[in-house]
Amino acid sequence: MFIDSGRILGVLGKEPPLMITREELKVDKVRDEWKKLIAQGWRRTKPVWEDS
């Protein structure tokens, strides 16, 4: 999994964001991060682009 961080330039939507960093996480680290997010109250949502 990759975690990208960036900065919004100008007016939102007028210009693409500037990517600052990209961090690659291995499977074990991703699982740990997922557990932390769930513990903080994050929930899985259904993608808006699915047809069902």
LINGI-V431955 format. One record per backbone hydrogen bond with DSSP energy under -0.5 kcal/mol. CO is the residue of the C=O (numbers start at 1). NH is the residue of the N-H. Records with the same first field share a line. If there is no record, write none. Layout:
CO=NH + NH
This chain:
1=25
2=4
3=23
5=20 + 21
7=18
11=14 + 15
15=13
17=19
18=7
21=5
23=3 + 25
26=30
27=31
28=32
29=33
30=34
31=35
32=36
33=37
34=38
35=39
36=40
37=42
38=41
47=50
